[in-house]
């Protein structure tokens, strides 16, 4: 799963000293966390 371009750009802006592969990994992790929180917020607990 590749994160959306906007998520990668956000990581790049937040941590400009990291390597591009780390931005992708962080963006992917953040997307997963956001989805998990959204599900919890809606009450769709896994």
N, C-alpha and C positions, 0 to 999 in steps of 0.2 A: 504494500500500500504506500503510494507516494503522497505526501501531504500537498495541499494546494499551494500554488506559487506564493500567494499572499502570506501564508503561514511561514514559509521559508524566508521571505523578505523581512517579516517581523523579527524572526530569530537573528537574522543578519544585522538588523538595526539595533537589537538589544545587546548582542555579543559580537561585535565586529572582528574581534581577534581570534575567533574560532575558525576551524577549517570548514569548508562547504559541506562535507559529509556530516559534520557534527550539527550544523544548522538543520540539515534534513532530518537527522535522528531526533533532535530536540523538538522540531516542529511536529513530527509524527507523534512523539510521546505526548506533547501538549494537546494535539487533536484528540487522542484517545482519552486523556483525562477530561477534556471538555465534554466529550460525548458521554462519558460515564457520569459526570456531574449532572448533565442535562437529563439523562434517564432517571437519576435519583430524584431530581427536582420535580419531574413530571410524575413520579411515583411508579415508574416502570422498573422496579428493582429486579436485578437479574437473579 
